[in-house]
């Protein structure tokens, strides 16, 4: 898979909904219920971060749920890429980008949403062919003003800002011409997931899916 093909697929992914839920799951047994609630609420693209031992099993569970597109976040190594692909991930997300990671995603046919925090990083990824990138960590890196400023000289790149994005500030990011969607964890609070309160999570998803862009 070429970077250009990956960017085309990620552009379509970002078009599915204004928010991609960023999910940290400690119990894979809750994955299916969580996926169903988010999809029913209008958020079909789901990013499961590889931050817990349960993450790969959670991806396997979610990959079997109709209507969803499940990806693996926090990809750091080629091994992460291979494991995510084997578990059924349909896309990958990374906090940054290295040549080894990019090579692995391209070799394993896993479209990557690579992270960039500076104009130089965005330019390096653009030079390789990645026109859709993750702006991370968004709020800590200057938030909406920073992303708007990067967009002025590099209009060829579109972003999914993640990191500190909430229902409160998501509309500001979505109002930028270089933002396709945002990534956020607020739609799946840990206490609601632990309680398996799928109705509450579906309500949060509907609220997020209704955001304009």
DAJO-V262591 format. One record per backbone hydrogen bond with DSSP energy under -1.0 kcal/mol. CO is the residue of the C=O (numbers start at 1). NH is the residue of the N-H. Records with the same first field share a line. If there is no record, write none. Layout:
CO=NH  NH
//
This chain:
2=6
3=7
4=8
5=9
6=10
7=11
8=12
9=13
10=14
11=15
13=16
18=182
20=184
21=47
23=49
27=30
28=31
30=34
31=35
32=36
33=37
34=38
35=39
36=40
37=41
38=43
39=42
44=69
46=71
47=23
48=73
49=51
52=55
54=58
55=59
56=60
57=61
58=62
59=63
62=65
65=68
69=46
70=90
71=48
72=93
73=50
77=81
78=82
79=83
80=84
81=85
82=86
83=87
84=89
91=72
92=113
93=75
96=115
98=102
99=103
100=104
101=105
102=106
103=107
104=108
105=110
111=92
113=94
114=134
116=136
118=122
119=123
120=124
121=125
122=126
123=127
124=128
125=129  130
131=158
133=160
134=116
135=162
137=141
138=143
139=142
142=146
143=147
144=148
145=149
146=150
147=151
148=152
150=154
154=157
158=133
159=180
161=183
162=138
163=139
166=170
169=173
170=174
171=175
173=176
176=179
178=159
182=20
184=22
185=188
189=193
190=194
191=195
192=197
193=196
196=198
197=201
198=202
199=203
200=204
201=205
202=206
203=207
204=208
205=209
206=210
208=211
//
